[in-house]
Amino acid sequence: MATQRHFAAALLLFGAARMPYEAALAKELRAARLTPQPLEIGTREKIGQTSSAVALGGLRTLVATFLSLRAYSFLRINVGTTSPKPSIPSSI
């Protein structure tokens, strides 16, 4: 548990330390017209829910995959251990 806290603290400190560098780099790239300017507030409001729906729409596949894996593991554990295995007759 302490290791996880140390890792989280180190991650936060690293992120805080690199923020000024990334802000300066982003400003420089915008000045050189290598990255687009950030969207204005009015543009964000015009886009509205559509962009949120599009962004969340990509999560559908991920959620479906995890639910499928969960169902498979449930069936493998619960059904596989409680039901008897089919026997193959040795003589006809």
Secondary structure by P-SEA (a helix, b strand, c coil): caaaaaaaaaaaaaaaaaaaaaaaaaaaaaaaccccccccaaaaaaacaaaaaaaaccaaaaaaaaaaaaaaaaaacccccccccbbbbccc
